[in-house]
């Protein structure tokens, strides 16, 4: 998928990641812990699929395994809080990659 880099001011929320190119998603996948990726991208639909498609298959499988583990753990740990924290960590990396920090 050929995408141009969006205006950094247009990337404010996790949902805005739909506007970033796959290269940014690859950087996120290499700089954010797999469990955080699972929490952050869980239930994000097309964005989750883009992430998994943009990275090497081995890492994609690790994230899928973590997604399954997150589903199991969500009974013990408040998933909303975990997801909010994980998405915050993802956004920190995105801001670094886009030169916002």
Buried (B, 14 or more C-beta within 10 A) or exposed (E): EEEEBBEBEEBEEBEEBEBBBBEBBBBBBEBBEBBBBBBBBBEBEEBBEBBBEBBEEEBBEBBBEBBEEBEEBBEEEEBEEBBEEBBEBBBBBBEEBBEEE
